[in-house]
Amino acid sequence: MPKVGVVLSGCGVYDGTEVHESVITLLALNRAGAEVQCMAPDMDQLHVINHLTGEEATGETRNVLVEAARIARGDIVDIATVKGGDLDALIFPGGFGAAKNLCDFAVKGADCSVNPEVLRLTKEMVSAKKPVGVICIAPALMAKVMEDAKVNVNLTIGTDEETASTIEEMGSIHVSCTVQDFVVDRENKIVSTPAYMLANQISEAADGIEKLVQEVLSLVD
């Protein structure tokens, strides 16, 4: 039974993890018989968004690990306690938290930096040739990790030209992809799918995510 880490970035599409994407990922892993360990960095979110109005809740702060625990039903650990040797694969659901909390791509674009513990663990997985799946906007984070490692990889966020251009500015190769499909860089064992970068409904996001999960598991040695 492979052990798969799922990295969450809060709870809620606008300031944390996209809930649909994370639940689809967890369900697909469970149905495939994988052991799952959810994790998140113990840090404050960049900001808090009122998901009813879409506006920033000024003066309010929330912790990424505490909020992500809502999705994980409390079964979650601080990513700082996890080592690459503990896992067989790693998956990042999307949501703006991946680009605001796990890294600052949403603010700095190609000049972004990745949370040190997220960077450490992801590089440990890549160095050990263990598969990593990245969903929605999370491929932008992966592009920065691989730029730091000086490795060019094939990634997709779908068809958004501006984001694709920024990913290529960081040294990765963007491959256009439909919402129901995925892109795999077999040499580096990195799998990506657009999900809500393109999806208009949950079933469309599920199509690509379920395929990504199966591909990630197929790459486990």
N, C-alpha and C positions, 0 to 999 in steps of 0.2 A: 504493500500500500504506500504510494508516494505521499510525502508530506509537502504541502504547498502553502507558502506564506501569501497572505492577501494583505496588501498595504492600503490602509484607509487613511483619509485625510480630513476627517470631521464627519458631519452628517447634514447633507443638503447640497443640492447641485450648485448653488450660487456662492457658497463659502466653504464647502467641504466635499465629501464624497457624494457622487450621484447615487442615490439610493437604489434606483432600479438596476443600474449596472452592477452594483455590489451584490445585490440579492440574486440576480441572474448568475453571476459568477459563483457565488457560494452554493447555489442550488445545483449548478452544472458539476461542480467539483464533488459535491456530496453524492449525486447520482452516479458519478464515475467511480466512486469508491475511494476517493482521495481523503487523506487526513488533512485538515485545514487548521492553520494558525493565523488568526487575524492579528494585526499589529498596527501601530500608529506612533508618531513621535509625540512625546510629552512636551507640548509647547502651546502657546497661545495662537489662535487663528490670526491671520492677517487682519481680518475684521469680521463683523457679524452682519449678515444680510437678513432682513425681514422677508421671508419667502412668500408672504401674502402680498406685500406691496412691491417687492423687488428693490427696496431702498435700504441703505445702510442704517443699522441700529446704532446710532452714535452713542458713545459712552459705555457700550456693552462689550464685554470680553467673554470668550469661551475657549476652553482647552480642547485641542485637537484629539487627544487620546480619550478624554472624557466623552466628547461628543461621538466619536467613532464607536465607543462602547455601546451606544444605543443600537447600532446596526448589528454588532457582534453579540448582542444579548449578554454583554458583560464578559464574554470569553475572549479577552484581548490582552496583549502585552505591549509594553514599551518597546519600540523597534530597537532601541539601544541595547536591549538584552538579547537580541537575536543575532546569531552568526550564520554565515553562509553554509557552514558545515552542518547546521541544524536542519536544513531544508533541501528538498529535491528540485523545487521550482518556486518561482515568485510571480505574482500577478498584481498589477496596479489597475483597479477600476478608475474611471475618470471622475468628472466633476471639477468645478473650478478650484477646489481645494488642492488638487494635484498640481495646479499651476500657481497657487497662492500660498500654500502651506508647506507642501513637500519641496517646492522650489518657488522662485519668484518670477517665473516666465510671464505671468499675466501682467507684471509691472515692468520688467526689464527686457523682455523678449530674448533675443539671442545673447544678450549680455547677462543673462540670469545666472544664479548660483543655486545649487541643490543643497537641501538640508544635510548637514554632515553625516548623520547616521543613515539617512536614506542613500546617500552617495556611497558610503562605506559598504553597506550590505549589498547594494546592487552591483558594485564592482567586484565584491567577493563572489557573487553568483556568476557574473560574466567570466571572471578569471578561472573559475572552476568548470566552465562550459556547462553550466546548469541553465535550463530555459527560463526566460522571463517573458511574460505577457503584459502588454500595455494597451489600455483601452481608452477610446475617446481622445482627450487632450493629453493623456499621460505619455504618448510617444514624444512629445516635446521635452518632457523631463528626461526620457531615455536618450534623446539626441544629445542633451547636455552631458549626461553621464558618459556617453561614448566619446564625446568630444574631449572630455577630461582624460579618458583612457586612450585617446588618439586612435580610435577605431571608427571606420565608416560603416554604417549599417543601413539596410533597407527598412523604411518605416512608412506607415500611413496614418493620416488623420482624416482620410476620405478624399475630398476634392477642393477644400478651401485653399485658394491660391496663396493668400497672404500668410497663413500659418505654415503651409507647405514650404514657402519661400524662406521663412525664418528657420525652419528645421534644416533646410539645406545650407543656410548660412552657418549653422553650427557643425556642418560637415557630414551630415547624414544624407541619404538619398531618399527623396520622397517618391512613393509609388501611389498613384491614384487608385482608389478602391471603392467599391459599392458598399452600402451599409450591411448587406447580408454576407459579406465575404471578409477575408483577412489577408494579410501579407506576412510571409515568413522569411526571415533571413536565416537560412539553415546553417550557414557557417558559424554565425554567432548565437544561434538558438534564441532569436528574438522574434516574437509574434505580436502583431498589432492589428486592431480592427477599429473602424470609425465610431460605432455605436451612436451616441447622441450628437456627435459632430454632424451626422446626417439623418439619423432616425427621426421619423415623424410620429412613431408610436412604439410602445414597448416591445411588441412582437418583432419589429424590424431590428431593434437593438439586440434582442435575444438571439436572433439568427446568427449574427456575427460573433457574439460573445460565446455562445455555446460551441461554435466551430473553433474559436480561439482556445478555449479550455481543452478541447480534445486534442488540438495540435500541440499545445504546451505539454500535455501529459504524454503524447507520443514521442516527444523529444527527450523525456527523462531516461537516462541510462539505466 
